[in-house]
Each structure stands twice: as C-alpha cells, then as structure tokens.
Amino acid sequence: MEYKINEVYTFIMTSGQETLAKVLSVQGDEIIISNPVAVAPAQQGIGLVPATFTADPKENLVLNRHSIAMSALTDSSIKAKYIQATTGLAIPTEKKLILG
C-alpha cells in the first residue's frame, strides 16, 4: 500500500491492536507517524486512547511495516474524532449553508 503524507490511517497490528496515526513519511520498511492513538471499547462505542504512555508526545514515532497486518484510510467520522482527540479542535459534522 502506498501511504499519502499527512493523511490519517488505521493500522491493525499483527498483535491485534488497532491504531490510528498521521503518516509523516515512509522510508523503506519504516513509516514515520505522529499522534498515534489506540482504539479502546467505551460505554458509548469506541474510544481513542494514547497508543504510548511513556514516549514524548511531541516526538514522532517509527512504525515497522512488518508489524502491520492491515491498513486503510481512516473513516471520515472517526478521523474527525481523531483530530479532536489529538488537537482539541472539533470538526463540524454537518455542512450548513449560510443564507444572507
């Protein structure tokens, strides 16, 4: 799979963990990512929690392609929740037309 830079992808790792992250670059077997979050069950469905607790959140991480079982572009509604979780910015879910 060819990854688009600055796009959010869903990675299913060979361990079974589902992780969302923004791809910054691809260098051979390594994918440089930022703001990885793991999918976790929650009362209202799914939740997003930090994928790492001990790494510096300002630093980018390296994901080994051999550790990925599946990957895909993240669904737009989940991507909006990812953006909100990692930046604090809420993306409107509806497009509204302003009439004058």
C-alpha positions in Angstrom: 0.0 0.0 0.0 1.2 3.5 -0.8 0.6 6.0 2.0 -0.3 9.6 1.5 1.8 12.0 3.6 -0.2 14.0 6.3 -3.1 11.6 6.0 -4.7 9.6 8.9 -4.6 5.9 8.6 -5.9 2.9 10.6 -3.3 0.3 11.3 -4.2 -3.2 12.5 -1.0 -4.5 14.0 0.0 -8.2 14.0 -0.7 -8.2 17.7 -4.4 -7.3 17.0 -4.1 -3.7 18.3 -5.9 -1.1 16.2 -4.0 2.2 16.0 -4.8 5.4 14.2 -1.9 7.8 13.3 -1.0 10.5 10.9 1.7 9.4 8.4 4.5 11.9 8.0 6.9 10.0 5.8 7.7 6.5 4.5 11.4 5.4 4.5 11.8 1.8 3.3 10.2 -0.5 5.9 9.6 2.3 8.3 6.6 4.6 8.5 7.2 7.8 10.5 3.9 8.6 12.3 2.7 11.3 14.7 0.0 11.2 17.4 -0.8 7.5 17.5 -3.9 6.5 19.4 -5.3 3.1 20.1 -8.9 2.1 19.7 -10.5 1.0 23.0 -14.0 -0.1 23.9 -16.1 2.6 25.8 -19.6 2.8 27.1 -20.8 4.8 24.0 -19.0 2.6 21.5 -15.3 3.1 20.9 -12.8 5.5 22.5 -9.4 6.7 21.4 -6.6 6.5 24.0 -2.9 7.2 23.7 -1.0 4.4 22.0 2.1 5.1 24.1 2.1 6.3 27.6 5.9 6.7 28.1 7.0 8.3 24.8 7.4 12.0 24.5 4.1 13.1 22.8 5.9 15.8 20.8 8.2 13.3 19.2 7.4 11.3 16.0 7.4 7.5 16.2 8.6 4.8 13.8 6.2 2.1 12.8 7.7 -1.0 11.2 5.8 -2.2 8.1 6.4 -5.9 9.1 4.3 -5.3 12.3 1.2 -4.3 10.3 -1.4 -6.9 9.4 -3.8 -4.5 7.7 -4.1 -0.8 7.0 -6.6 1.6 5.4 -7.5 5.2 5.3 -9.4 6.1 8.4 -13.2 6.6 8.1 -14.1 10.4 8.0 -16.2 10.3 11.1 -13.5 8.5 13.1 -10.9 10.8 11.6 -12.8 13.8 12.9 -12.7 12.2 16.4 -9.0 11.6 16.0 -8.4 15.2 15.1 -10.4 16.3 18.1 -8.5 13.9 20.4 -5.1 14.9 19.2 -5.5 18.7 18.6 -8.6 19.7 20.7 -10.3 21.0 17.5 -13.8 19.9 16.9 -14.7 19.3 13.3 -18.4 20.1 12.5 -20.3 17.0 11.4 -22.9 18.8 9.3 -22.3 21.2 6.4 -24.6 24.2 6.8 -25.2 26.8 4.2 -25.4 30.4 5.4 -28.0 32.4 3.7 -28.0 36.2 3.7 
